[in-house]
Amino acid sequence: MERNLPLRQRLQVWLHLAMCRLCAGFARQLRFLRRAIQENSERLTQDPTAPEPTLSEEAREQIKAALREGQV
């Protein structure tokens, strides 16, 4: 994810992820975290004394459900 790989290595990684459920789940988590950081990078560098944003109860429940189902 951090650098481009030669075709042979990309195929090896792809094949491994297709067969290894644990690594595939870890890769999904990494993609989620990278996307979240990219989408929120401006907010992450704002005034540290600003109040923290809060999630609605509905959003919390959606996150909990996604975690239980292994989607994140």
C-alpha positions in Angstrom: 0.0 0.0 0.0 2.9 2.3 0.6 4.7 1.8 -2.7 4.3 0.3 -6.1 5.3 -3.3 -6.5 6.6 -5.2 -9.5 3.8 -7.2 -11.2 5.0 -10.5 -9.8 4.9 -9.3 -6.2 1.5 -7.6 -6.8 0.2 -10.9 -8.0 1.7 -12.8 -5.0 0.1 -10.3 -2.6 -3.3 -10.4 -4.4 -3.2 -14.3 -4.3 -2.3 -14.3 -0.6 -5.1 -11.8 0.2 -7.6 -13.9 -1.8 -6.7 -17.0 0.4 -5.9 -15.5 3.8 -9.0 -14.2 5.6 -6.9 -12.6 8.4 -4.6 -10.6 6.1 -7.6 -9.6 3.9 -9.3 -8.2 7.0 -6.2 -6.4 8.0 -5.9 -4.9 4.5 -9.5 -3.7 4.7 -8.8 -2.0 8.1 -5.7 -0.3 6.7 -7.7 1.0 3.6 -10.4 2.3 6.0 -7.9 4.1 8.2 -6.1 5.6 5.2 -9.3 6.9 3.7 -10.5 8.3 7.1 -7.2 10.1 7.6 -7.3 11.5 4.0 -10.9 12.6 4.4 -10.3 14.2 7.8 -6.8 15.6 7.5 -7.9 19.2 7.6 -9.9 18.6 10.8 -7.0 16.7 12.4 -4.7 19.7 12.0 -7.2 22.3 13.5 -7.0 24.0 16.8 -6.4 21.2 19.5 -8.6 23.2 22.0 -11.7 23.0 19.8 -14.4 20.8 21.1 -14.4 17.2 19.7 -17.1 16.4 17.2 -19.6 13.8 18.4 -21.3 11.0 16.6 -25.1 10.6 16.6 -26.5 7.5 18.3 -27.5 6.2 14.8 -23.9 6.6 13.5 -22.5 4.8 16.6 -24.9 1.9 16.0 -23.9 1.7 12.4 -20.2 1.5 13.3 -20.9 -1.1 16.0 -22.9 -3.2 13.5 -20.1 -2.9 10.8 -17.5 -4.0 13.4 -19.7 -7.0 14.5 -20.1 -8.1 10.8 -16.4 -7.7 10.1 -16.9 -5.0 7.5 -14.4 -2.7 9.0 
